[in-house]
């Protein structure tokens, strides 16, 4: 082993801010998510955040040396996509049984690539804490080791190499806010938040008994955290991070960490914040979560609100996003598939789930698929224990996800076009335009027949549905079957 030492800059240490009232994977109800989201948004837009220096990067102390394996000399992946072109796939390794997930995921990569995916996000790959454990992968026992449940470091490197060979970047989940109680850092008591009696505490305003809250006033802890993040870039050739519970962690740390990570020579990294704070984008994150959009889908498909509500939320969320930054949009992820229901159950069947997905990809953001979603699984999908998914159980559903994403990836208008609302209370209908390319996306949000008046550009034409290849003769109005969805390319 040798060490790699690089010149770096860092931000000033700051107290944990009041925004650390957020949420955690699998512990808060859907209602809780929404309430907390609204609370955070209120704080963000009514406070000046004057306690944080958001412009200067200040030295905070000696940078530790990052271990480098002399026998591991990977070539940095040259295919990391621009943020606006990302199609992300969240992988839950526990869906591959109780052992050897890394190598089993390699066998699944061709199917993931066929979904149009170019970024693979792996949920936490680290060992899980045993003290006070609930078997959550978000209770990290050691930041620089892999969970033996999934395989070895060599197996993980093989997975990264295999993904790169198929044109996919790889990012890993990073849990910066807290550790397991049996993490080696626990010996450094000052690295953790404490109560008045000097006892290490769980994250405030949560019931997360299996984890200990980290103290972001501790300079040594922050230095060790960033060094651990660098370890995976240098020693496993990963392409970035999805940062868990990002709203709990001060701006100053994220800015420091991202600045140092981006300074690693020859690397283009992806930074995704699981949060809604818009200052994450100032810190260097490329994407934040679009939770409000997910709730809007539920309010329309489940609670029967007007379909235009989705468009209104799409517009209001994007109005707060600066140029070059993006929102991550989804119809499910590991939290919602585990604690609410999979899209099939939540939205009302396979066709309803696909209808909501079409609406999602036709909105303005980066699309996410969650592993098992393409298999059309009903009920719930846990990430606290292992299971095995039959990826071929609904081939027609998988094929439709592939077709939707192929259409998305081959249409600049779908990915980047200006969006114009043309629908009604039951039908999502938008025109998307980029240059000379125009695309119409139509989806019935109801479990009943619905009719929509077509815009002039579509009337009295015969157009081909990009998803089925069928020719559709259009008049002034279009009647749609329950949850029916169509995509028409009008001109190019």
LOFITOR-240837 format. One record per residue (C-alpha): residue number from 1; x, y, z. Coordinates in nm, 3 decimals, decimal comma, padded with zeros to 5 digits, always signed. Example, Ala and Ser with C-alpha at 12.3 -4.5 7.8 and 13.67 -1.06 7.14 Angstrom:
LOFITOR-240837
{rec 1 {+01,230 -00,450 +00,780}}
{rec 2 {+01,367 -00,106 +00,714}}
END
This chain:
LOFITOR-240837
{rec 1 {+00,000 +00,000 +00,000}}
{rec 2 {+00,106 +00,359 -00,059}}
{rec 3 {-00,064 +00,688 +00,012}}
{rec 4 {-00,187 +00,966 -00,209}}
{rec 5 {-00,172 +01,319 -00,079}}
{rec 6 {-00,327 +01,609 -00,269}}
{rec 7 {-00,338 +01,979 -00,208}}
{rec 8 {-00,687 +02,080 -00,101}}
{rec 9 {-00,907 +02,359 +00,021}}
{rec 10 {-01,190 +02,336 +00,269}}
{rec 11 {-01,476 +02,528 +00,423}}
{rec 12 {-01,510 +02,664 +00,775}}
{rec 13 {-01,668 +02,448 +01,047}}
{rec 14 {-02,017 +02,550 +01,149}}
{rec 15 {-02,280 +02,444 +01,394}}
{rec 16 {-02,546 +02,201 +01,279}}
{rec 17 {-02,831 +02,414 +01,148}}
{rec 18 {-03,199 +02,409 +01,230}}
{rec 19 {-03,275 +02,237 +00,901}}
{rec 20 {-03,164 +01,909 +01,061}}
{rec 21 {-03,523 +01,812 +01,124}}
{rec 22 {-03,553 +01,606 +00,806}}
{rec 23 {-03,625 +01,243 +00,748}}
{rec 24 {-03,466 +00,902 +00,734}}
{rec 25 {-03,498 +00,596 +00,510}}
{rec 26 {-03,791 +00,388 +00,619}}
{rec 27 {-03,878 +00,548 +00,950}}
{rec 28 {-04,112 +00,833 +00,868}}
{rec 29 {-04,459 +00,799 +00,722}}
{rec 30 {-04,562 +00,954 +00,394}}
{rec 31 {-04,756 +01,219 +00,585}}
{rec 32 {-04,443 +01,288 +00,788}}
{rec 33 {-04,239 +01,334 +00,471}}
{rec 34 {-04,484 +01,590 +00,342}}
{rec 35 {-04,505 +01,785 +00,666}}
{rec 36 {-04,127 +01,793 +00,705}}
{rec 37 {-04,086 +01,894 +00,342}}
{rec 38 {-04,318 +02,188 +00,392}}
{rec 39 {-04,144 +02,287 +00,714}}
{rec 40 {-03,804 +02,282 +00,546}}
{rec 41 {-03,929 +02,480 +00,248}}
{rec 42 {-04,073 +02,740 +00,484}}
{rec 43 {-03,743 +02,778 +00,666}}
{rec 44 {-03,543 +02,793 +00,344}}
{rec 45 {-03,746 +03,069 +00,187}}
{rec 46 {-03,807 +03,276 +00,502}}
{rec 47 {-03,454 +03,278 +00,647}}
{rec 48 {-03,135 +03,427 +00,512}}
{rec 49 {-02,905 +03,144 +00,625}}
{rec 50 {-02,667 +03,419 +00,734}}
{rec 51 {-02,484 +03,184 +00,975}}
{rec 52 {-02,311 +03,011 +00,682}}
{rec 53 {-02,031 +03,155 +00,469}}
{rec 54 {-02,133 +03,036 +00,123}}
{rec 55 {-01,859 +03,203 -00,078}}
{rec 56 {-01,523 +03,137 +00,085}}
{rec 57 {-01,343 +02,806 +00,127}}
{rec 58 {-01,126 +02,817 +00,438}}
{rec 59 {-00,850 +02,581 +00,553}}
{rec 60 {-00,969 +02,366 +00,844}}
{rec 61 {-00,657 +02,165 +00,916}}
{rec 62 {-00,419 +01,899 +00,793}}
{rec 63 {-00,555 +01,666 +00,530}}
{rec 64 {-00,492 +01,298 +00,607}}
{rec 65 {-00,333 +01,075 +00,348}}
{rec 66 {-00,563 +00,860 +00,140}}
{rec 67 {-00,450 +00,497 +00,112}}
{rec 68 {-00,397 +00,375 -00,243}}
{rec 69 {-00,367 +00,013 -00,349}}
{rec 70 {-00,049 -00,009 -00,561}}
{rec 71 {-00,192 -00,308 -00,746}}
{rec 72 {-00,510 -00,124 -00,847}}
{rec 73 {-00,466 +00,129 -01,125}}
{rec 74 {-00,803 +00,181 -01,293}}
{rec 75 {-00,870 +00,419 -01,578}}
{rec 76 {-01,125 +00,684 -01,473}}
{rec 77 {-01,456 +00,634 -01,654}}
{rec 78 {-01,479 +00,872 -01,949}}
{rec 79 {-01,852 +00,823 -02,005}}
{rec 80 {-02,002 +01,010 -01,710}}
{rec 81 {-02,311 +01,179 -01,860}}
{rec 82 {-02,402 +01,544 -01,829}}
{rec 83 {-02,661 +01,589 -01,555}}
{rec 84 {-02,940 +01,674 -01,800}}
{rec 85 {-02,879 +01,344 -01,982}}
{rec 86 {-02,877 +01,115 -01,677}}
{rec 87 {-03,112 +00,820 -01,647}}
{rec 88 {-03,054 +00,682 -01,298}}
{rec 89 {-03,122 +00,336 -01,159}}
{rec 90 {-03,125 +00,277 -00,784}}
{rec 91 {-02,997 -00,071 -00,698}}
{rec 92 {-03,096 -00,248 -00,377}}
{rec 93 {-02,833 -00,526 -00,344}}
{rec 94 {-03,053 -00,715 -00,099}}
{rec 95 {-03,285 -00,811 -00,384}}
{rec 96 {-03,025 -01,070 -00,488}}
{rec 97 {-03,042 -01,296 -00,183}}
{rec 98 {-02,830 -01,332 +00,129}}
{rec 99 {-02,484 -01,353 -00,030}}
{rec 100 {-02,279 -01,253 -00,331}}
{rec 101 {-02,494 -00,962 -00,449}}
{rec 102 {-02,213 -00,774 -00,626}}
{rec 103 {-02,141 -01,057 -00,868}}
{rec 104 {-02,512 -01,131 -00,915}}
{rec 105 {-02,576 -00,766 -01,003}}
{rec 106 {-02,319 -00,799 -01,282}}
{rec 107 {-02,542 -01,066 -01,436}}
{rec 108 {-02,831 -00,816 -01,428}}
{rec 109 {-02,642 -00,524 -01,586}}
{rec 110 {-02,745 -00,596 -01,944}}
{rec 111 {-03,111 -00,575 -01,842}}
{rec 112 {-03,047 -00,247 -01,660}}
{rec 113 {-02,867 -00,105 -01,963}}
{rec 114 {-03,164 -00,203 -02,180}}
{rec 115 {-03,376 +00,031 -01,967}}
{rec 116 {-03,172 +00,320 -02,106}}
{rec 117 {-02,982 +00,364 -01,779}}
{rec 118 {-02,647 +00,543 -01,776}}
{rec 119 {-02,598 +00,590 -01,401}}
{rec 120 {-02,618 +00,306 -01,147}}
{rec 121 {-02,671 +00,412 -00,783}}
{rec 122 {-02,600 +00,145 -00,526}}
{rec 123 {-02,761 +00,170 -00,184}}
{rec 124 {-02,509 +00,155 +00,104}}
{rec 125 {-02,240 -00,104 +00,037}}
{rec 126 {-02,082 -00,081 +00,383}}
{rec 127 {-02,102 -00,323 +00,679}}
{rec 128 {-02,410 -00,274 +00,895}}
{rec 129 {-02,378 -00,197 +01,264}}
{rec 130 {-02,473 -00,472 +01,511}}
{rec 131 {-02,523 -00,267 +01,827}}
{rec 132 {-02,888 -00,154 +01,865}}
{rec 133 {-02,933 -00,282 +01,510}}
{rec 134 {-03,254 -00,294 +01,309}}
{rec 135 {-03,053 -00,427 +01,012}}
{rec 136 {-03,072 -00,099 +00,823}}
{rec 137 {-02,805 -00,046 +00,556}}
{rec 138 {-02,809 +00,321 +00,658}}
{rec 139 {-02,644 +00,227 +00,989}}
{rec 140 {-02,284 +00,221 +00,867}}
{rec 141 {-02,030 +00,028 +01,073}}
{rec 142 {-01,722 +00,122 +00,869}}
{rec 143 {-01,695 +00,374 +00,586}}
{rec 144 {-01,397 +00,206 +00,419}}
{rec 145 {-01,514 -00,155 +00,405}}
{rec 146 {-01,774 -00,346 +00,205}}
{rec 147 {-02,060 -00,544 +00,354}}
{rec 148 {-01,953 -00,911 +00,344}}
{rec 149 {-02,318 -00,992 +00,277}}
{rec 150 {-02,259 -00,850 -00,072}}
{rec 151 {-01,908 -00,977 -00,142}}
{rec 152 {-01,552 -00,844 -00,130}}
{rec 153 {-01,381 -00,524 -00,238}}
{rec 154 {-01,257 -00,713 -00,545}}
{rec 155 {-01,615 -00,814 -00,625}}
{rec 156 {-01,725 -00,453 -00,597}}
{rec 157 {-01,444 -00,338 -00,824}}
{rec 158 {-01,553 -00,601 -01,076}}
{rec 159 {-01,907 -00,463 -01,061}}
{rec 160 {-01,785 -00,109 -01,123}}
{rec 161 {-01,572 -00,228 -01,415}}
{rec 162 {-01,864 -00,423 -01,562}}
{rec 163 {-02,095 -00,122 -01,538}}
{rec 164 {-01,836 +00,103 -01,701}}
{rec 165 {-01,793 -00,149 -01,982}}
{rec 166 {-02,166 -00,113 -02,051}}
{rec 167 {-02,155 +00,266 -02,054}}
{rec 168 {-02,289 +00,321 -01,702}}
{rec 169 {-02,137 +00,540 -01,433}}
{rec 170 {-02,155 +00,413 -01,073}}
{rec 171 {-02,236 +00,617 -00,764}}
{rec 172 {-02,273 +00,492 -00,407}}
{rec 173 {-02,491 +00,595 -00,116}}
{rec 174 {-02,304 +00,802 +00,142}}
{rec 175 {-02,444 +00,836 +00,496}}
{rec 176 {-02,266 +01,141 +00,635}}
{rec 177 {-02,498 +01,244 +00,917}}
{rec 178 {-02,456 +00,948 +01,152}}
{rec 179 {-02,285 +00,613 +01,205}}
{rec 180 {-02,364 +00,284 +01,373}}
{rec 181 {-02,293 +00,266 +01,745}}
{rec 182 {-02,012 +00,015 +01,684}}
{rec 183 {-01,835 +00,224 +01,420}}
{rec 184 {-01,461 +00,264 +01,503}}
{rec 185 {-01,509 +00,641 +01,524}}
{rec 186 {-01,723 +00,601 +01,836}}
{rec 187 {-01,398 +00,591 +02,036}}
{rec 188 {-01,355 +00,959 +01,947}}
{rec 189 {-01,637 +01,092 +02,158}}
{rec 190 {-01,587 +01,451 +02,046}}
{rec 191 {-01,668 +01,344 +01,690}}
{rec 192 {-02,030 +01,289 +01,798}}
{rec 193 {-02,310 +01,511 +01,923}}
{rec 194 {-02,368 +01,486 +02,301}}
{rec 195 {-02,632 +01,580 +02,553}}
{rec 196 {-02,573 +01,794 +02,862}}
{rec 197 {-02,445 +01,490 +03,053}}
{rec 198 {-02,189 +01,406 +02,787}}
{rec 199 {-02,376 +01,111 +02,636}}
{rec 200 {-02,362 +01,056 +02,262}}
{rec 201 {-02,709 +01,106 +02,116}}
{rec 202 {-02,915 +00,988 +01,823}}
{rec 203 {-02,995 +01,245 +01,551}}
{rec 204 {-03,216 +01,514 +01,710}}
{rec 205 {-03,588 +01,511 +01,641}}
{rec 206 {-03,579 +01,150 +01,524}}
{rec 207 {-03,635 +00,805 +01,675}}
{rec 208 {-03,334 +00,652 +01,497}}
{rec 209 {-03,209 +00,446 +01,788}}
{rec 210 {-02,963 +00,242 +01,580}}
{rec 211 {-02,738 +00,536 +01,487}}
{rec 212 {-02,522 +00,797 +01,662}}
{rec 213 {-02,529 +01,160 +01,549}}
{rec 214 {-02,203 +01,303 +01,414}}
{rec 215 {-02,074 +01,641 +01,531}}
{rec 216 {-01,996 +01,870 +01,239}}
{rec 217 {-01,808 +02,107 +01,469}}
{rec 218 {-01,537 +01,842 +01,484}}
{rec 219 {-01,259 +01,921 +01,239}}
{rec 220 {-01,093 +01,577 +01,269}}
{rec 221 {-01,423 +01,403 +01,199}}
{rec 222 {-01,484 +01,609 +00,887}}
{rec 223 {-01,132 +01,544 +00,763}}
{rec 224 {-01,177 +01,169 +00,817}}
{rec 225 {-01,517 +01,173 +00,647}}
{rec 226 {-01,388 +01,339 +00,331}}
{rec 227 {-01,088 +01,110 +00,323}}
{rec 228 {-01,323 +00,809 +00,341}}
{rec 229 {-01,522 +00,947 +00,048}}
{rec 230 {-01,201 +00,990 -00,154}}
{rec 231 {-01,107 +00,633 -00,071}}
{rec 232 {-01,391 +00,496 -00,289}}
{rec 233 {-01,314 +00,723 -00,584}}
{rec 234 {-00,946 +00,628 -00,578}}
{rec 235 {-00,968 +00,264 -00,471}}
{rec 236 {-01,289 +00,150 -00,642}}
{rec 237 {-01,312 +00,390 -00,938}}
{rec 238 {-01,664 +00,508 -00,853}}
{rec 239 {-01,812 +00,815 -01,021}}
{rec 240 {-01,981 +00,999 -00,737}}
{rec 241 {-02,222 +00,989 -00,448}}
{rec 242 {-02,588 +00,999 -00,356}}
{rec 243 {-02,570 +01,170 -00,017}}
{rec 244 {-02,825 +01,044 +00,234}}
{rec 245 {-03,020 +01,281 +00,460}}
{rec 246 {-02,829 +01,574 +00,310}}
{rec 247 {-03,057 +01,831 +00,475}}
{rec 248 {-02,919 +01,727 +00,814}}
{rec 249 {-02,560 +01,820 +00,725}}
{rec 250 {-02,427 +02,179 +00,716}}
{rec 251 {-02,369 +02,355 +00,387}}
{rec 252 {-02,005 +02,418 +00,480}}
{rec 253 {-01,926 +02,048 +00,498}}
{rec 254 {-02,087 +01,966 +00,165}}
{rec 255 {-01,907 +02,251 -00,007}}
{rec 256 {-01,575 +02,141 +00,137}}
{rec 257 {-01,630 +01,775 +00,052}}
{rec 258 {-01,745 +01,836 -00,306}}
{rec 259 {-01,464 +02,084 -00,371}}
{rec 260 {-01,203 +01,830 -00,260}}
{rec 261 {-01,363 +01,538 -00,442}}
{rec 262 {-01,386 +01,734 -00,767}}
{rec 263 {-01,016 +01,821 -00,735}}
{rec 264 {-00,914 +01,455 -00,770}}
{rec 265 {-00,722 +01,445 -01,095}}
{rec 266 {-00,890 +01,298 -01,401}}
{rec 267 {-01,233 +01,255 -01,242}}
{rec 268 {-01,577 +01,371 -01,342}}
{rec 269 {-01,808 +01,304 -01,047}}
{rec 270 {-02,185 +01,306 -00,995}}
{rec 271 {-02,325 +01,460 -00,676}}
{rec 272 {-02,687 +01,390 -00,575}}
{rec 273 {-02,834 +01,526 -00,251}}
{rec 274 {-03,121 +01,345 -00,083}}
{rec 275 {-03,273 +01,671 +00,027}}
{rec 276 {-03,469 +01,979 -00,074}}
{rec 277 {-03,242 +02,258 +00,052}}
{rec 278 {-03,157 +02,471 -00,249}}
{rec 279 {-02,820 +02,565 -00,098}}
{rec 280 {-02,710 +02,208 -00,178}}
{rec 281 {-02,688 +02,329 -00,537}}
{rec 282 {-02,463 +02,618 -00,427}}
{rec 283 {-02,246 +02,365 -00,244}}
{rec 284 {-02,181 +02,177 -00,567}}
{rec 285 {-02,453 +01,914 -00,584}}
{rec 286 {-02,592 +01,862 -00,933}}
{rec 287 {-02,933 +01,735 -00,822}}
{rec 288 {-03,176 +01,747 -00,531}}
{rec 289 {-03,493 +01,544 -00,471}}
{rec 290 {-03,834 +01,627 -00,617}}
{rec 291 {-04,046 +01,499 -00,329}}
{rec 292 {-04,327 +01,745 -00,399}}
{rec 293 {-04,362 +01,604 -00,750}}
{rec 294 {-04,400 +01,251 -00,611}}
{rec 295 {-04,675 +01,371 -00,378}}
{rec 296 {-04,843 +01,550 -00,668}}
{rec 297 {-04,857 +01,221 -00,862}}
{rec 298 {-05,022 +01,058 -00,561}}
{rec 299 {-05,272 +01,339 -00,517}}
{rec 300 {-05,380 +01,308 -00,880}}
{rec 301 {-05,372 +00,930 -00,933}}
{rec 302 {-05,484 +00,826 -00,584}}
{rec 303 {-05,679 +01,124 -00,447}}
{rec 304 {-05,831 +01,231 -00,781}}
{rec 305 {-05,707 +01,589 -00,783}}
{rec 306 {-05,698 +01,764 -01,118}}
{rec 307 {-05,426 +01,641 -01,353}}
{rec 308 {-05,297 +01,995 -01,396}}
{rec 309 {-05,182 +01,986 -01,034}}
{rec 310 {-04,883 +01,778 -01,147}}
{rec 311 {-04,789 +02,043 -01,401}}
{rec 312 {-04,827 +02,321 -01,145}}
{rec 313 {-04,592 +02,143 -00,905}}
{rec 314 {-04,349 +02,068 -01,186}}
{rec 315 {-04,333 +02,438 -01,269}}
{rec 316 {-04,311 +02,561 -00,910}}
{rec 317 {-04,028 +02,322 -00,823}}
{rec 318 {-03,827 +02,407 -01,132}}
{rec 319 {-03,871 +02,780 -01,072}}
{rec 320 {-03,633 +02,745 -00,775}}
{rec 321 {-03,362 +02,550 -00,962}}
{rec 322 {-03,072 +02,745 -01,116}}
{rec 323 {-02,953 +02,679 -01,470}}
{rec 324 {-02,743 +02,367 -01,502}}
{rec 325 {-02,893 +02,205 -01,190}}
{rec 326 {-03,175 +01,952 -01,183}}
{rec 327 {-03,442 +01,774 -00,980}}
{rec 328 {-03,447 +01,396 -00,943}}
{rec 329 {-03,796 +01,271 -01,030}}
{rec 330 {-03,941 +00,929 -00,950}}
{rec 331 {-04,259 +00,729 -00,911}}
{rec 332 {-04,094 +00,523 -00,636}}
{rec 333 {-03,765 +00,461 -00,458}}
{rec 334 {-03,650 +00,231 -00,178}}
{rec 335 {-03,837 +00,429 +00,088}}
{rec 336 {-04,173 +00,437 -00,085}}
{rec 337 {-04,164 +00,082 -00,219}}
{rec 338 {-04,086 -00,038 +00,134}}
{rec 339 {-04,308 +00,180 +00,351}}
{rec 340 {-04,599 +00,280 +00,130}}
{rec 341 {-04,629 +00,044 -00,168}}
{rec 342 {-04,477 -00,026 -00,506}}
{rec 343 {-04,617 +00,182 -00,796}}
{rec 344 {-04,837 -00,110 -00,907}}
{rec 345 {-05,019 -00,117 -00,573}}
{rec 346 {-04,999 +00,256 -00,498}}
{rec 347 {-05,132 +00,389 -00,828}}
{rec 348 {-05,383 +00,114 -00,900}}
{rec 349 {-05,234 -00,157 -01,121}}
{rec 350 {-04,968 -00,214 -01,386}}
{rec 351 {-05,120 +00,025 -01,639}}
{rec 352 {-05,166 +00,297 -01,379}}
{rec 353 {-04,804 +00,261 -01,267}}
{rec 354 {-04,684 +00,296 -01,626}}
{rec 355 {-04,915 +00,591 -01,687}}
{rec 356 {-04,767 +00,775 -01,388}}
{rec 357 {-04,417 +00,686 -01,509}}
{rec 358 {-04,489 +00,836 -01,854}}
{rec 359 {-04,604 +01,156 -01,686}}
{rec 360 {-04,287 +01,157 -01,478}}
{rec 361 {-04,047 +01,119 -01,771}}
{rec 362 {-04,236 +01,387 -01,964}}
{rec 363 {-04,181 +01,634 -01,680}}
{rec 364 {-03,871 +01,846 -01,631}}
{rec 365 {-03,609 +01,657 -01,434}}
{rec 366 {-03,375 +01,358 -01,415}}
{rec 367 {-03,568 +01,027 -01,420}}
{rec 368 {-03,504 +00,753 -01,162}}
{rec 369 {-03,600 +00,387 -01,172}}
{rec 370 {-03,584 +00,173 -00,860}}
{rec 371 {-03,469 -00,188 -00,884}}
{rec 372 {-03,775 -00,420 -00,903}}
{rec 373 {-03,993 -00,144 -01,050}}
{rec 374 {-03,939 -00,276 -01,401}}
{rec 375 {-04,048 -00,624 -01,287}}
{rec 376 {-04,396 -00,490 -01,203}}
{rec 377 {-04,392 -00,610 -00,843}}
{rec 378 {-04,698 -00,540 -00,628}}
{rec 379 {-04,716 -00,503 -00,250}}
{rec 380 {-04,397 -00,377 -00,084}}
{rec 381 {-04,022 -00,432 -00,131}}
{rec 382 {-03,812 -00,426 +00,187}}
{rec 383 {-03,453 -00,312 +00,210}}
{rec 384 {-03,410 -00,420 +00,575}}
{rec 385 {-03,383 -00,787 +00,476}}
{rec 386 {-03,293 -00,997 +00,176}}
{rec 387 {-03,520 -01,133 -00,094}}
{rec 388 {-03,489 -01,255 -00,451}}
{rec 389 {-03,668 -01,083 -00,738}}
{rec 390 {-03,787 -01,271 -01,043}}
{rec 391 {-03,686 -01,012 -01,300}}
{rec 392 {-03,882 -01,191 -01,573}}
{rec 393 {-04,216 -01,221 -01,395}}
{rec 394 {-04,385 -00,947 -01,603}}
{rec 395 {-04,197 -00,933 -01,936}}
{rec 396 {-04,457 -00,710 -02,100}}
{rec 397 {-04,416 -00,454 -01,821}}
{rec 398 {-04,038 -00,466 -01,847}}
{rec 399 {-04,062 -00,426 -02,224}}
{rec 400 {-04,282 -00,117 -02,183}}
{rec 401 {-04,038 +00,046 -01,940}}
{rec 402 {-03,765 -00,022 -02,196}}
{rec 403 {-03,974 +00,133 -02,474}}
{rec 404 {-04,059 +00,441 -02,269}}
{rec 405 {-03,695 +00,501 -02,185}}
{rec 406 {-03,578 +00,433 -02,541}}
{rec 407 {-03,825 +00,695 -02,660}}
{rec 408 {-03,705 +00,933 -02,389}}
{rec 409 {-03,337 +00,886 -02,472}}
{rec 410 {-03,389 +00,932 -02,846}}
{rec 411 {-03,599 +01,247 -02,814}}
{rec 412 {-03,424 +01,572 -02,735}}
{rec 413 {-03,764 +01,734 -02,693}}
{rec 414 {-03,867 +01,486 -02,423}}
{rec 415 {-03,542 +01,534 -02,232}}
{rec 416 {-03,486 +01,906 -02,272}}
{rec 417 {-03,782 +02,064 -02,448}}
{rec 418 {-04,001 +02,350 -02,333}}
{rec 419 {-04,324 +02,212 -02,187}}
{rec 420 {-04,671 +02,352 -02,262}}
{rec 421 {-04,983 +02,232 -02,081}}
{rec 422 {-05,276 +02,129 -02,304}}
{rec 423 {-05,467 +01,886 -02,080}}
{rec 424 {-05,774 +01,894 -01,857}}
{rec 425 {-05,877 +01,776 -01,511}}
{rec 426 {-05,847 +01,405 -01,601}}
{rec 427 {-05,590 +01,395 -01,880}}
{rec 428 {-05,225 +01,493 -01,871}}
{rec 429 {-05,143 +01,638 -02,213}}
{rec 430 {-04,828 +01,837 -02,274}}
{rec 431 {-04,648 +01,954 -02,585}}
{rec 432 {-04,269 +01,946 -02,561}}
{rec 433 {-04,066 +02,139 -02,812}}
{rec 434 {-03,692 +02,160 -02,877}}
{rec 435 {-03,580 +02,326 -03,199}}
{rec 436 {-03,783 +02,171 -03,480}}
{rec 437 {-03,879 +01,863 -03,276}}
{rec 438 {-04,226 +01,856 -03,121}}
{rec 439 {-04,361 +01,575 -02,904}}
{rec 440 {-04,705 +01,526 -02,752}}
{rec 441 {-04,735 +01,321 -02,432}}
{rec 442 {-05,084 +01,213 -02,326}}
{rec 443 {-05,186 +01,011 -02,020}}
{rec 444 {-05,523 +00,935 -01,867}}
{rec 445 {-05,481 +00,970 -01,491}}
{rec 446 {-05,812 +00,799 -01,414}}
{rec 447 {-05,940 +00,444 -01,386}}
{rec 448 {-06,221 +00,537 -01,627}}
{rec 449 {-06,269 +00,654 -01,983}}
{rec 450 {-06,163 +01,013 -02,034}}
{rec 451 {-06,179 +01,258 -02,324}}
{rec 452 {-05,948 +01,547 -02,404}}
{rec 453 {-05,972 +01,821 -02,665}}
{rec 454 {-05,661 +01,809 -02,879}}
{rec 455 {-05,447 +02,110 -02,963}}
{rec 456 {-05,456 +02,230 -03,323}}
{rec 457 {-05,121 +02,069 -03,402}}
{rec 458 {-05,264 +01,720 -03,341}}
{rec 459 {-05,612 +01,749 -03,489}}
{rec 460 {-05,725 +01,548 -03,790}}
{rec 461 {-05,395 +01,370 -03,829}}
{rec 462 {-05,284 +01,008 -03,822}}
{rec 463 {-04,981 +00,976 -03,598}}
{rec 464 {-04,778 +00,682 -03,472}}
{rec 465 {-04,771 +00,608 -03,100}}
{rec 466 {-04,400 +00,581 -03,022}}
{rec 467 {-04,467 +00,327 -02,746}}
{rec 468 {-04,671 +00,071 -02,942}}
{rec 469 {-04,598 +00,150 -03,305}}
{rec 470 {-04,972 +00,175 -03,372}}
{rec 471 {-05,116 +00,435 -03,610}}
{rec 472 {-05,375 +00,652 -03,435}}
{rec 473 {-05,630 +00,858 -03,627}}
{rec 474 {-05,699 +01,180 -03,440}}
{rec 475 {-05,996 +01,412 -03,465}}
{rec 476 {-06,077 +01,716 -03,254}}
{rec 477 {-06,115 +01,511 -02,938}}
{rec 478 {-05,940 +01,195 -02,819}}
{rec 479 {-06,107 +00,934 -02,600}}
{rec 480 {-05,867 +00,743 -02,377}}
{rec 481 {-05,911 +00,409 -02,207}}
{rec 482 {-05,848 +00,372 -01,835}}
{rec 483 {-05,491 +00,490 -01,762}}
{rec 484 {-05,405 +00,490 -02,133}}
{rec 485 {-05,089 +00,674 -02,234}}
{rec 486 {-04,942 +00,774 -02,573}}
{rec 487 {-04,641 +00,960 -02,708}}
{rec 488 {-04,654 +01,120 -03,054}}
{rec 489 {-04,367 +01,279 -03,242}}
{rec 490 {-04,541 +01,557 -03,431}}
{rec 491 {-04,242 +01,699 -03,623}}
{rec 492 {-03,867 +01,700 -03,626}}
END
